[in-house]
Amino acid sequence: MKRILVTGSTGTLGRPVAELLTSLGHDVRGLSRRPGAAHQGDLVTGAGLDAALDGVDTVVHCASDTRRQGRTDLPGTRNLLDAAARAGHPHVIFVSIVGVDRIPFPYYRIKLEVEGLIATYGGTIQRATQFHEFALGGARIAARLPLVPAPDVPVQPISTRDVAARIAALVDNPVPGRAEDLGGPEVLRAPDLFRSYLDRIGSRRRVVPVRLPGAAFRAFRNGEHLTPAHRSDGERWSDFLGGTPVRR
């Protein structure tokens, strides 16, 4: 059994990671900014991190400021790693995104800089493709319009539970530096993915493939965010979608 701190433990990935590690018998701490939380801490200010990291063997860093395109990710990670160094240098696993070094997208650039901090510390970097929940969120937003725009790009969505399983394996068998990329079991087209969502909710709205300008979306069109050689054997998009409650 290991004592593990999970940042972003109530988020899309952090929650299944914390749940799986707990089920495997580890002593899991979820870092939270909420007052009164058992392990309260703030990555941005650094408050509470020393106490949260006391006696920890492993840190799984899932937290990310996605609402503001990673604006606080760099200072937050610096504070986390500084506190980890003071706590005896526990193993740190950082979850990143496939293609951050090949796609000139602002959020990806920040992720790549965070990877540099993790590498300097001596931790593990695990890149994964886009989560099922991310693809579903995009489809839901687009489906609000009379004509449903879908970026004309390939996607390789993956289950957060499958990513959590890889994280659990890295907890037991640490890999220095960058671990093998992890992608979903299939490569789809975003317009087809959106169409399957519309079928799921019983909508007959038309899906319109959209080719967006710029270097970043050209890289997405070229599949720089995919890792077909490293497909998981886990949950497919259709299985995920079939188990998702219908919400228009």
ZIMOSUL-V37985 format. One record per residue. N is the residue number from 1. SS is DSSP state (alpha for helix, beta for strand, coil for the rest). PSI is psi in whole degrees, 0 to 359 (999 if undefined). OMEGA is omega in whole degrees, -180 to 180 (none if undefined). Layout:
# ZIMOSUL-V37985
n:ss:psi:omega
N:SS:PSI:OMEGA
N:SS:PSI:OMEGA
This chain:
# ZIMOSUL-V37985
n:ss:psi:omega
1:coil:138:178
2:coil:153:174
3:beta:120:-170
4:beta:133:173
5:beta:127:178
6:beta:117:174
7:beta:149:-177
8:coil:35:-171
9:coil:349:176
10:coil:7:-177
11:coil:185:-175
12:coil:316:178
13:coil:320:-175
14:alpha:323:-178
15:alpha:307:179
16:alpha:330:176
17:alpha:311:-179
18:alpha:319:-179
19:alpha:316:-179
20:alpha:314:-179
21:alpha:323:177
22:alpha:317:-179
23:alpha:335:179
24:coil:2:175
25:coil:6:178
26:coil:155:175
27:beta:102:-171
28:beta:131:174
29:beta:130:175
30:beta:119:-180
31:coil:130:-178
32:beta:146:176
33:coil:352:-175
34:coil:131:177
35:coil:137:179
36:coil:353:179
37:coil:150:-178
38:coil:324:-180
39:coil:76:-177
40:beta:135:178
41:coil:155:-178
42:coil:115:-179
43:coil:324:-175
44:coil:317:-179
45:coil:339:-176
46:coil:355:-178
47:coil:133:175
48:coil:356:-176
49:alpha:323:-180
50:alpha:317:180
51:alpha:319:-179
52:alpha:329:-177
53:alpha:354:-177
54:coil:120:178
55:coil:8:-177
56:coil:139:177
57:coil:325:-174
58:beta:143:173
59:beta:127:173
60:beta:112:-172
61:beta:96:180
62:coil:346:-174
63:coil:139:176
64:coil:141:-179
65:coil:69:-174
66:alpha:329:-179
67:alpha:333:179
68:alpha:31:175
69:coil:42:174
70:coil:19:-174
71:coil:322:-177
72:coil:6:-174
73:alpha:319:-179
74:alpha:305:179
75:alpha:325:179
76:alpha:320:179
77:alpha:322:176
78:alpha:315:180
79:alpha:319:180
80:alpha:314:-178
81:alpha:324:176
82:alpha:316:179
83:alpha:322:179
84:alpha:320:178
85:alpha:320:178
86:alpha:334:-177
87:coil:8:177
88:coil:10:175
89:coil:58:175
90:coil:159:177
91:beta:133:179
92:beta:127:176
93:beta:124:180
94:beta:132:180
95:beta:118:-178
96:beta:196:-172
97:beta:136:176
98:coil:131:176
99:coil:4:-178
100:coil:338:179
101:coil:359:-176
102:coil:351:-176
103:coil:118:-178
104:coil:66:180
105:coil:131:-173
106:alpha:314:-179
107:alpha:323:179
108:alpha:324:178
109:alpha:319:179
110:alpha:317:177
111:alpha:319:-180
112:alpha:321:177
113:alpha:321:177
114:alpha:320:176
115:alpha:321:179
116:alpha:320:177
117:alpha:317:-180
118:alpha:318:180
119:alpha:317:179
120:alpha:322:178
121:alpha:330:-177
122:coil:21:-178
123:coil:193:-178
124:beta:136:177
125:beta:121:177
126:beta:109:176
127:beta:141:177
128:beta:159:176
129:coil:182:-174
130:coil:140:-180
131:beta:154:174
132:alpha:319:-177
133:alpha:326:178
134:alpha:314:179
135:alpha:320:179
136:alpha:319:179
137:alpha:318:178
138:alpha:319:179
139:alpha:319:-179
140:alpha:318:180
141:alpha:313:-179
142:alpha:327:-176
143:coil:353:178
144:coil:345:-175
145:coil:155:180
146:coil:317:170
147:beta:131:-171
148:beta:106:180
149:beta:137:177
150:beta:128:179
151:beta:133:-177
152:coil:71:-177
153:coil:157:173
154:beta:155:177
155:beta:153:179
156:coil:66:-172
157:coil:147:-177
158:beta:150:177
159:coil:138:176
160:alpha:333:177
161:alpha:325:177
162:alpha:322:175
163:alpha:319:178
164:alpha:321:179
165:alpha:321:177
166:alpha:319:178
167:alpha:317:179
168:alpha:321:178
169:alpha:323:179
170:alpha:332:175
171:alpha:316:-178
172:alpha:327:-177
173:coil:82:-176
174:coil:141:176
175:coil:120:179
176:coil:141:179
177:beta:220:-175
178:beta:123:176
179:coil:169:178
180:coil:135:179
181:coil:157:-180
182:beta:124:180
183:beta:165:177
184:coil:169:-174
185:coil:351:-177
186:coil:150:175
187:coil:123:-177
188:beta:174:171
189:beta:138:-179
190:alpha:319:178
191:alpha:323:178
192:alpha:322:178
193:alpha:316:178
194:alpha:321:180
195:alpha:320:179
196:alpha:326:176
197:alpha:316:179
198:alpha:320:176
199:alpha:322:-178
200:alpha:323:-178
201:alpha:3:177
202:coil:29:-180
203:coil:141:178
204:coil:16:179
205:coil:151:-177
206:beta:135:175
207:beta:130:-179
208:beta:110:176
209:beta:136:-177
210:beta:128:175
211:coil:108:-177
212:coil:149:-179
213:coil:170:173
214:coil:159:-177
215:alpha:323:-178
216:alpha:312:-178
217:alpha:336:172
218:alpha:320:177
219:alpha:320:176
220:alpha:317:179
221:alpha:326:-180
222:coil:358:176
223:coil:25:-180
224:coil:348:179
225:coil:10:-178
226:coil:159:174
227:coil:69:-175
228:alpha:337:179
229:alpha:351:-178
230:alpha:55:180
231:beta:142:173
232:coil:166:176
233:coil:22:-171
234:coil:211:-172
235:coil:132:176
236:coil:163:-179
237:alpha:316:-178
238:alpha:323:178
239:alpha:317:177
240:alpha:313:-178
241:alpha:322:179
242:alpha:334:179
243:coil:6:-179
244:coil:129:178
245:coil:140:-180
246:coil:125:177
247:coil:119:-178
248:coil:999:none
